[in-house]
Amino acid sequence: MLAPTLRVYLALALAPLTPREGGHEVIRAGQDPGRVGGFLRNAFPVERYHEGVTPPSGRGSLAAAPAYRAASPSEGRAARSSALQIALVLFVALAVVVAAAVYAVISGVFVRPPPPDRPVIVSSSVELWPYQATFRIVSASRDVEPRNYRVNLAVNGVSGAAIPLPVNVSGTVTAGGDSYSIAWSDPDRNFLVSQADQFAVSPSPYGNFRSDRTFVFHLLWSDGTTIQSASWQTPPESSKPVITFGAVTLTGTTATFSVADVSQAVSPSSYRFNLQANTTFGTARALGTSGTGVAVTVGGVTHTVTYTDIGGDATVNAGDQFSVAGLLPATYYKFMLLWSDGSQIQERSWSTP
């Protein structure tokens, strides 16, 4: 609402330009001559007189005003100047209000709130194929929007440049002279980085991983610190080991056997495995890290395969053990140890009573 004084000024500045009292515009005692008649009044042939001044003869008479005098031109200029000043003030005030409203809208849309507290994330072991490495989130202390994360990849100790976590499309990181595609999948479609979400890394645009490389994937927080890492290693070229298994021991529904001999010690990430039950085969899976059970489904029945690094040297060596749990009675089984390229290295078979 306009202030009373401002309303008066506007009324005076925009007053009708109609002659009054016989063609004369009368300025009453106590009135400011610069505030009477509107700022365009000089465009009309109207003479203005102060009360108490007699107008010239032939120009009308004012019975209530015995004497008049003519108003000066400077009084009109003063009125116009005051009206323009008021209009300018109103324009500036309106501009300030509009600018404040626009800033409030832009601030709400483009100014991000501070990131939430860092979550704690645990990932699974890496499943390695010649053309792709995948792993998933086993647990997360809190579910957070993907915009709070960044990702990076290091190859043989050489890191690429971190990029925002790709959403709906894959992102590309160049490290060690090669480019790699990184993708995040959100199976529960809650649009948050949460349990069961999966990450995949593959050579870009296509092809297999180079041999004899060590890869480390980094899931980073918005400030660049590492939340979780996953690593894998590709075997040297033409260096597929030769392995011999020992005898199978059956205990309840679990079969256990050891590595009797191996031609060279290689990281478990270079191996895969599969399981056969009677004539039905499962789907090849990456060998898990020591003590981590990996589920494989054969004919609708889920079995758990666990590799144990007895020596603790992070390589598959003589003395290390394999166990297969969830066996059915009266069933023929065959465990197949595979190389990273899918070719078979060794197998061990047995039958349950």
Contacts in CASP RR format, 6 or more apart in sequence:
PFRMAT RR
TARGET T0000
AUTHOR 0000-0000-0000
METHOD contacts of the structure
MODEL  1
MLAPTLRVYLALALAPLTPREGGHEVIRAGQDPGRVGGFLRNAFPVERYH
EGVTPPSGRGSLAAAPAYRAASPSEGRAARSSALQIALVLFVALAVVVAA
AVYAVISGVFVRPPPPDRPVIVSSSVELWPYQATFRIVSASRDVEPRNYR
VNLAVNGVSGAAIPLPVNVSGTVTAGGDSYSIAWSDPDRNFLVSQADQFA
VSPSPYGNFRSDRTFVFHLLWSDGTTIQSASWQTPPESSKPVITFGAVTL
TGTTATFSVADVSQAVSPSSYRFNLQANTTFGTARALGTSGTGVAVTVGG
VTHTVTYTDIGGDATVNAGDQFSVAGLLPATYYKFMLLWSDGSQIQERSW
STP
2 10 0 8 1.000
6 86 0 8 1.000
9 35 0 8 1.000
9 82 0 8 1.000
9 83 0 8 1.000
9 86 0 8 1.000
10 86 0 8 1.000
12 35 0 8 1.000
12 36 0 8 1.000
12 37 0 8 1.000
12 38 0 8 1.000
13 35 0 8 1.000
13 38 0 8 1.000
13 39 0 8 1.000
13 79 0 8 1.000
13 82 0 8 1.000
13 83 0 8 1.000
13 86 0 8 1.000
14 38 0 8 1.000
15 36 0 8 1.000
15 37 0 8 1.000
15 38 0 8 1.000
16 37 0 8 1.000
17 37 0 8 1.000
17 38 0 8 1.000
17 40 0 8 1.000
17 41 0 8 1.000
17 43 0 8 1.000
17 44 0 8 1.000
19 25 0 8 1.000
19 44 0 8 1.000
19 46 0 8 1.000
20 26 0 8 1.000
21 62 0 8 1.000
21 65 0 8 1.000
22 60 0 8 1.000
22 62 0 8 1.000
23 46 0 8 1.000
23 47 0 8 1.000
23 59 0 8 1.000
23 60 0 8 1.000
24 46 0 8 1.000
24 47 0 8 1.000
24 48 0 8 1.000
24 49 0 8 1.000
24 55 0 8 1.000
24 59 0 8 1.000
24 60 0 8 1.000
24 62 0 8 1.000
24 68 0 8 1.000
25 36 0 8 1.000
25 37 0 8 1.000
25 41 0 8 1.000
25 46 0 8 1.000
25 47 0 8 1.000
25 48 0 8 1.000
25 49 0 8 1.000
25 71 0 8 1.000
26 48 0 8 1.000
26 49 0 8 1.000
26 51 0 8 1.000
26 62 0 8 1.000
26 65 0 8 1.000
26 68 0 8 1.000
27 33 0 8 1.000
27 36 0 8 1.000
27 48 0 8 1.000
27 49 0 8 1.000
27 50 0 8 1.000
27 51 0 8 1.000
27 71 0 8 1.000
28 51 0 8 1.000
29 50 0 8 1.000
29 51 0 8 1.000
33 48 0 8 1.000
33 50 0 8 1.000
33 71 0 8 1.000
33 72 0 8 1.000
33 75 0 8 1.000
33 76 0 8 1.000
33 79 0 8 1.000
34 75 0 8 1.000
34 76 0 8 1.000
34 78 0 8 1.000
34 79 0 8 1.000
34 82 0 8 1.000
35 79 0 8 1.000
35 82 0 8 1.000
36 48 0 8 1.000
36 79 0 8 1.000
37 79 0 8 1.000
38 79 0 8 1.000
38 83 0 8 1.000
39 76 0 8 1.000
39 79 0 8 1.000
39 80 0 8 1.000
39 83 0 8 1.000
41 48 0 8 1.000
41 76 0 8 1.000
42 73 0 8 1.000
42 76 0 8 1.000
47 55 0 8 1.000
47 59 0 8 1.000
47 70 0 8 1.000
48 70 0 8 1.000
48 71 0 8 1.000
48 75 0 8 1.000
49 55 0 8 1.000
49 65 0 8 1.000
49 68 0 8 1.000
49 69 0 8 1.000
49 70 0 8 1.000
49 71 0 8 1.000
50 68 0 8 1.000
50 69 0 8 1.000
50 71 0 8 1.000
51 65 0 8 1.000
51 67 0 8 1.000
51 68 0 8 1.000
52 65 0 8 1.000
52 66 0 8 1.000
52 67 0 8 1.000
52 68 0 8 1.000
52 69 0 8 1.000
53 67 0 8 1.000
53 68 0 8 1.000
53 69 0 8 1.000
53 70 0 8 1.000
54 66 0 8 1.000
54 67 0 8 1.000
54 68 0 8 1.000
55 61 0 8 1.000
55 62 0 8 1.000
55 68 0 8 1.000
62 68 0 8 1.000
115 148 0 8 1.000
115 221 0 8 1.000
115 222 0 8 1.000
115 223 0 8 1.000
116 142 0 8 1.000
116 144 0 8 1.000
116 148 0 8 1.000
117 142 0 8 1.000
118 221 0 8 1.000
118 225 0 8 1.000
118 227 0 8 1.000
119 140 0 8 1.000
119 141 0 8 1.000
119 142 0 8 1.000
119 143 0 8 1.000
119 144 0 8 1.000
119 193 0 8 1.000
119 227 0 8 1.000
120 140 0 8 1.000
120 141 0 8 1.000
120 227 0 8 1.000
121 137 0 8 1.000
121 139 0 8 1.000
121 140 0 8 1.000
121 141 0 8 1.000
121 193 0 8 1.000
121 219 0 8 1.000
121 227 0 8 1.000
121 228 0 8 1.000
122 137 0 8 1.000
122 138 0 8 1.000
122 139 0 8 1.000
122 140 0 8 1.000
122 228 0 8 1.000
123 135 0 8 1.000
123 136 0 8 1.000
123 137 0 8 1.000
123 138 0 8 1.000
123 199 0 8 1.000
123 219 0 8 1.000
123 228 0 8 1.000
123 230 0 8 1.000
124 135 0 8 1.000
124 136 0 8 1.000
124 137 0 8 1.000
124 138 0 8 1.000
124 292 0 8 1.000
125 135 0 8 1.000
125 286 0 8 1.000
125 288 0 8 1.000
125 289 0 8 1.000
125 292 0 8 1.000
125 294 0 8 1.000
126 133 0 8 1.000
126 134 0 8 1.000
126 135 0 8 1.000
126 230 0 8 1.000
126 231 0 8 1.000
126 232 0 8 1.000
126 269 0 8 1.000
126 286 0 8 1.000
127 133 0 8 1.000
127 134 0 8 1.000
127 135 0 8 1.000
127 285 0 8 1.000
127 286 0 8 1.000
128 232 0 8 1.000
128 234 0 8 1.000
128 269 0 8 1.000
128 270 0 8 1.000
128 272 0 8 1.000
128 286 0 8 1.000
128 340 0 8 1.000
129 272 0 8 1.000
129 286 0 8 1.000
129 340 0 8 1.000
130 208 0 8 1.000
130 209 0 8 1.000
130 340 0 8 1.000
130 341 0 8 1.000
130 342 0 8 1.000
131 202 0 8 1.000
131 203 0 8 1.000
131 206 0 8 1.000
131 207 0 8 1.000
131 208 0 8 1.000
131 209 0 8 1.000
132 200 0 8 1.000
132 201 0 8 1.000
132 202 0 8 1.000
133 200 0 8 1.000
133 201 0 8 1.000
133 202 0 8 1.000
133 209 0 8 1.000
133 215 0 8 1.000
133 217 0 8 1.000
133 230 0 8 1.000
133 232 0 8 1.000
134 198 0 8 1.000
134 199 0 8 1.000
134 200 0 8 1.000
134 201 0 8 1.000
135 198 0 8 1.000
135 199 0 8 1.000
135 217 0 8 1.000
135 230 0 8 1.000
136 196 0 8 1.000
136 197 0 8 1.000
136 198 0 8 1.000
136 199 0 8 1.000
137 193 0 8 1.000
137 194 0 8 1.000
137 195 0 8 1.000
137 196 0 8 1.000
137 197 0 8 1.000
137 198 0 8 1.000
138 195 0 8 1.000
139 195 0 8 1.000
140 193 0 8 1.000
140 194 0 8 1.000
140 195 0 8 1.000
143 190 0 8 1.000
143 192 0 8 1.000
143 193 0 8 1.000
143 194 0 8 1.000
144 192 0 8 1.000
144 193 0 8 1.000
145 191 0 8 1.000
145 192 0 8 1.000
145 193 0 8 1.000
146 165 0 8 1.000
146 167 0 8 1.000
146 184 0 8 1.000
146 191 0 8 1.000
146 192 0 8 1.000
146 193 0 8 1.000
147 164 0 8 1.000
147 165 0 8 1.000
147 222 0 8 1.000
148 193 0 8 1.000
148 221 0 8 1.000
148 222 0 8 1.000
149 164 0 8 1.000
149 165 0 8 1.000
149 193 0 8 1.000
149 219 0 8 1.000
149 220 0 8 1.000
149 221 0 8 1.000
149 222 0 8 1.000
149 227 0 8 1.000
150 162 0 8 1.000
150 163 0 8 1.000
150 164 0 8 1.000
150 165 0 8 1.000
150 220 0 8 1.000
150 221 0 8 1.000
150 222 0 8 1.000
150 224 0 8 1.000
151 162 0 8 1.000
151 163 0 8 1.000
151 164 0 8 1.000
151 165 0 8 1.000
151 166 0 8 1.000
151 173 0 8 1.000
151 182 0 8 1.000
151 184 0 8 1.000
151 199 0 8 1.000
151 217 0 8 1.000
151 218 0 8 1.000
151 219 0 8 1.000
151 220 0 8 1.000
152 159 0 8 1.000
152 160 0 8 1.000
152 161 0 8 1.000
152 162 0 8 1.000
152 163 0 8 1.000
152 173 0 8 1.000
152 175 0 8 1.000
152 217 0 8 1.000
152 218 0 8 1.000
152 220 0 8 1.000
153 159 0 8 1.000
153 160 0 8 1.000
153 173 0 8 1.000
153 175 0 8 1.000
153 180 0 8 1.000
153 182 0 8 1.000
153 201 0 8 1.000
153 215 0 8 1.000
153 216 0 8 1.000
153 217 0 8 1.000
153 218 0 8 1.000
154 160 0 8 1.000
154 175 0 8 1.000
154 215 0 8 1.000
154 216 0 8 1.000
154 218 0 8 1.000
155 175 0 8 1.000
155 176 0 8 1.000
155 177 0 8 1.000
155 178 0 8 1.000
155 180 0 8 1.000
155 213 0 8 1.000
155 214 0 8 1.000
155 215 0 8 1.000
156 176 0 8 1.000
156 213 0 8 1.000
156 214 0 8 1.000
157 214 0 8 1.000
157 216 0 8 1.000
158 175 0 8 1.000
158 176 0 8 1.000
158 177 0 8 1.000
159 175 0 8 1.000
159 218 0 8 1.000
160 173 0 8 1.000
160 174 0 8 1.000
160 175 0 8 1.000
160 176 0 8 1.000
161 173 0 8 1.000
161 174 0 8 1.000
162 173 0 8 1.000
162 218 0 8 1.000
162 220 0 8 1.000
162 224 0 8 1.000
163 171 0 8 1.000
163 172 0 8 1.000
163 173 0 8 1.000
163 182 0 8 1.000
165 184 0 8 1.000
165 193 0 8 1.000
165 219 0 8 1.000
166 182 0 8 1.000
166 183 0 8 1.000
166 184 0 8 1.000
167 184 0 8 1.000
169 183 0 8 1.000
170 181 0 8 1.000
170 182 0 8 1.000
170 183 0 8 1.000
171 181 0 8 1.000
171 182 0 8 1.000
171 183 0 8 1.000
172 179 0 8 1.000
172 180 0 8 1.000
172 181 0 8 1.000
172 182 0 8 1.000
172 204 0 8 1.000
173 179 0 8 1.000
173 180 0 8 1.000
173 182 0 8 1.000
174 180 0 8 1.000
178 203 0 8 1.000
178 210 0 8 1.000
179 203 0 8 1.000
179 204 0 8 1.000
179 205 0 8 1.000
180 201 0 8 1.000
180 202 0 8 1.000
180 203 0 8 1.000
180 204 0 8 1.000
181 200 0 8 1.000
181 201 0 8 1.000
181 202 0 8 1.000
181 203 0 8 1.000
181 204 0 8 1.000
181 205 0 8 1.000
182 199 0 8 1.000
182 200 0 8 1.000
182 201 0 8 1.000
182 217 0 8 1.000
183 199 0 8 1.000
183 200 0 8 1.000
184 193 0 8 1.000
184 197 0 8 1.000
184 198 0 8 1.000
184 199 0 8 1.000
185 197 0 8 1.000
185 198 0 8 1.000
185 199 0 8 1.000
185 200 0 8 1.000
186 192 0 8 1.000
186 193 0 8 1.000
186 194 0 8 1.000
186 197 0 8 1.000
187 196 0 8 1.000
187 197 0 8 1.000
187 198 0 8 1.000
188 194 0 8 1.000
188 196 0 8 1.000
188 197 0 8 1.000
199 217 0 8 1.000
199 219 0 8 1.000
199 230 0 8 1.000
201 215 0 8 1.000
201 217 0 8 1.000
203 209 0 8 1.000
203 210 0 8 1.000
209 215 0 8 1.000
209 234 0 8 1.000
210 234 0 8 1.000
211 234 0 8 1.000
211 235 0 8 1.000
211 236 0 8 1.000
211 237 0 8 1.000
212 234 0 8 1.000
212 235 0 8 1.000
212 236 0 8 1.000
212 237 0 8 1.000
213 233 0 8 1.000
213 234 0 8 1.000
214 231 0 8 1.000
214 232 0 8 1.000
214 233 0 8 1.000
215 231 0 8 1.000
215 232 0 8 1.000
215 233 0 8 1.000
215 234 0 8 1.000
216 229 0 8 1.000
216 230 0 8 1.000
216 231 0 8 1.000
217 229 0 8 1.000
217 230 0 8 1.000
217 231 0 8 1.000
218 226 0 8 1.000
218 228 0 8 1.000
218 229 0 8 1.000
219 226 0 8 1.000
219 227 0 8 1.000
219 228 0 8 1.000
219 229 0 8 1.000
220 226 0 8 1.000
220 227 0 8 1.000
221 227 0 8 1.000
231 269 0 8 1.000
232 267 0 8 1.000
232 269 0 8 1.000
233 267 0 8 1.000
233 269 0 8 1.000
233 270 0 8 1.000
234 270 0 8 1.000
234 340 0 8 1.000
235 266 0 8 1.000
235 267 0 8 1.000
235 270 0 8 1.000
235 339 0 8 1.000
235 340 0 8 1.000
239 264 0 8 1.000
239 266 0 8 1.000
240 339 0 8 1.000
240 343 0 8 1.000
240 345 0 8 1.000
241 262 0 8 1.000
241 263 0 8 1.000
241 264 0 8 1.000
241 265 0 8 1.000
241 266 0 8 1.000
241 316 0 8 1.000
241 345 0 8 1.000
242 262 0 8 1.000
242 263 0 8 1.000
242 345 0 8 1.000
243 259 0 8 1.000
243 261 0 8 1.000
243 262 0 8 1.000
243 263 0 8 1.000
243 316 0 8 1.000
243 337 0 8 1.000
243 345 0 8 1.000
243 346 0 8 1.000
244 259 0 8 1.000
244 260 0 8 1.000
244 261 0 8 1.000
244 262 0 8 1.000
244 346 0 8 1.000
245 257 0 8 1.000
245 258 0 8 1.000
245 259 0 8 1.000
245 260 0 8 1.000
245 322 0 8 1.000
245 337 0 8 1.000
245 346 0 8 1.000
245 347 0 8 1.000
245 348 0 8 1.000
246 257 0 8 1.000
246 258 0 8 1.000
246 259 0 8 1.000
246 260 0 8 1.000
246 348 0 8 1.000
247 257 0 8 1.000
248 255 0 8 1.000
248 256 0 8 1.000
248 257 0 8 1.000
248 348 0 8 1.000
248 350 0 8 1.000
249 255 0 8 1.000
249 256 0 8 1.000
249 257 0 8 1.000
250 327 0 8 1.000
250 350 0 8 1.000
250 352 0 8 1.000
250 353 0 8 1.000
252 327 0 8 1.000
253 325 0 8 1.000
253 326 0 8 1.000
253 327 0 8 1.000
253 328 0 8 1.000
253 352 0 8 1.000
254 323 0 8 1.000
254 324 0 8 1.000
254 325 0 8 1.000
254 326 0 8 1.000
254 327 0 8 1.000
255 323 0 8 1.000
255 324 0 8 1.000
255 327 0 8 1.000
255 333 0 8 1.000
255 335 0 8 1.000
255 350 0 8 1.000
255 352 0 8 1.000
256 321 0 8 1.000
256 322 0 8 1.000
256 323 0 8 1.000
256 324 0 8 1.000
257 321 0 8 1.000
257 322 0 8 1.000
257 335 0 8 1.000
257 348 0 8 1.000
258 319 0 8 1.000
258 320 0 8 1.000
258 321 0 8 1.000
258 322 0 8 1.000
259 316 0 8 1.000
259 317 0 8 1.000
259 318 0 8 1.000
259 319 0 8 1.000
259 320 0 8 1.000
259 321 0 8 1.000
259 322 0 8 1.000
260 318 0 8 1.000
260 319 0 8 1.000
261 318 0 8 1.000
262 316 0 8 1.000
262 317 0 8 1.000
262 318 0 8 1.000
265 313 0 8 1.000
265 315 0 8 1.000
265 316 0 8 1.000
265 317 0 8 1.000
266 315 0 8 1.000
266 316 0 8 1.000
267 314 0 8 1.000
267 315 0 8 1.000
267 316 0 8 1.000
268 287 0 8 1.000
268 288 0 8 1.000
268 289 0 8 1.000
268 290 0 8 1.000
268 307 0 8 1.000
268 309 0 8 1.000
268 314 0 8 1.000
268 315 0 8 1.000
268 316 0 8 1.000
269 286 0 8 1.000
269 287 0 8 1.000
269 340 0 8 1.000
270 339 0 8 1.000
270 340 0 8 1.000
271 286 0 8 1.000
271 287 0 8 1.000
271 316 0 8 1.000
271 337 0 8 1.000
271 338 0 8 1.000
271 339 0 8 1.000
271 340 0 8 1.000
271 345 0 8 1.000
272 284 0 8 1.000
272 285 0 8 1.000
272 286 0 8 1.000
272 287 0 8 1.000
272 337 0 8 1.000
272 338 0 8 1.000
272 339 0 8 1.000
272 340 0 8 1.000
272 342 0 8 1.000
273 284 0 8 1.000
273 285 0 8 1.000
273 287 0 8 1.000
273 294 0 8 1.000
273 296 0 8 1.000
273 305 0 8 1.000
273 335 0 8 1.000
273 336 0 8 1.000
273 337 0 8 1.000
273 338 0 8 1.000
274 281 0 8 1.000
274 282 0 8 1.000
274 283 0 8 1.000
274 284 0 8 1.000
274 285 0 8 1.000
274 296 0 8 1.000
274 335 0 8 1.000
274 336 0 8 1.000
274 338 0 8 1.000
275 281 0 8 1.000
275 282 0 8 1.000
275 296 0 8 1.000
275 298 0 8 1.000
275 303 0 8 1.000
275 305 0 8 1.000
275 324 0 8 1.000
275 333 0 8 1.000
275 334 0 8 1.000
275 335 0 8 1.000
275 336 0 8 1.000
276 282 0 8 1.000
276 298 0 8 1.000
276 332 0 8 1.000
276 333 0 8 1.000
276 334 0 8 1.000
276 336 0 8 1.000
277 298 0 8 1.000
277 299 0 8 1.000
277 301 0 8 1.000
277 303 0 8 1.000
277 328 0 8 1.000
277 331 0 8 1.000
277 332 0 8 1.000
277 333 0 8 1.000
278 331 0 8 1.000
278 332 0 8 1.000
280 298 0 8 1.000
280 299 0 8 1.000
281 298 0 8 1.000
282 296 0 8 1.000
282 297 0 8 1.000
282 298 0 8 1.000
282 299 0 8 1.000
283 296 0 8 1.000
283 297 0 8 1.000
284 338 0 8 1.000
284 342 0 8 1.000
285 294 0 8 1.000
285 295 0 8 1.000
285 296 0 8 1.000
285 305 0 8 1.000
286 294 0 8 1.000
287 294 0 8 1.000
287 305 0 8 1.000
287 307 0 8 1.000
287 316 0 8 1.000
287 337 0 8 1.000
288 294 0 8 1.000
288 307 0 8 1.000
289 307 0 8 1.000
290 307 0 8 1.000
290 308 0 8 1.000
290 309 0 8 1.000
290 312 0 8 1.000
290 314 0 8 1.000
291 306 0 8 1.000
291 307 0 8 1.000
291 308 0 8 1.000
291 309 0 8 1.000
292 306 0 8 1.000
292 307 0 8 1.000
293 304 0 8 1.000
293 305 0 8 1.000
293 306 0 8 1.000
294 304 0 8 1.000
294 305 0 8 1.000
294 306 0 8 1.000
295 302 0 8 1.000
295 303 0 8 1.000
295 304 0 8 1.000
296 302 0 8 1.000
296 303 0 8 1.000
296 304 0 8 1.000
296 305 0 8 1.000
297 303 0 8 1.000
301 326 0 8 1.000
301 328 0 8 1.000
302 326 0 8 1.000
303 324 0 8 1.000
303 325 0 8 1.000
303 326 0 8 1.000
303 327 0 8 1.000
304 324 0 8 1.000
304 325 0 8 1.000
304 326 0 8 1.000
305 322 0 8 1.000
305 323 0 8 1.000
305 324 0 8 1.000
305 325 0 8 1.000
305 335 0 8 1.000
306 322 0 8 1.000
306 323 0 8 1.000
306 325 0 8 1.000
307 316 0 8 1.000
307 320 0 8 1.000
307 321 0 8 1.000
307 322 0 8 1.000
308 320 0 8 1.000
308 321 0 8 1.000
308 322 0 8 1.000
308 323 0 8 1.000
309 315 0 8 1.000
309 316 0 8 1.000
309 317 0 8 1.000
309 320 0 8 1.000
310 317 0 8 1.000
310 319 0 8 1.000
310 320 0 8 1.000
310 321 0 8 1.000
311 317 0 8 1.000
311 319 0 8 1.000
311 320 0 8 1.000
322 335 0 8 1.000
322 337 0 8 1.000
322 348 0 8 1.000
324 333 0 8 1.000
324 335 0 8 1.000
327 333 0 8 1.000
327 352 0 8 1.000
328 352 0 8 1.000
329 352 0 8 1.000
329 353 0 8 1.000
330 351 0 8 1.000
330 352 0 8 1.000
330 353 0 8 1.000
331 351 0 8 1.000
331 352 0 8 1.000
332 349 0 8 1.000
332 350 0 8 1.000
332 351 0 8 1.000
333 349 0 8 1.000
333 350 0 8 1.000
333 351 0 8 1.000
333 352 0 8 1.000
334 347 0 8 1.000
334 348 0 8 1.000
334 349 0 8 1.000
335 347 0 8 1.000
335 348 0 8 1.000
335 349 0 8 1.000
336 344 0 8 1.000
336 346 0 8 1.000
336 347 0 8 1.000
337 344 0 8 1.000
337 345 0 8 1.000
337 346 0 8 1.000
337 347 0 8 1.000
338 344 0 8 1.000
338 345 0 8 1.000
339 345 0 8 1.000
END
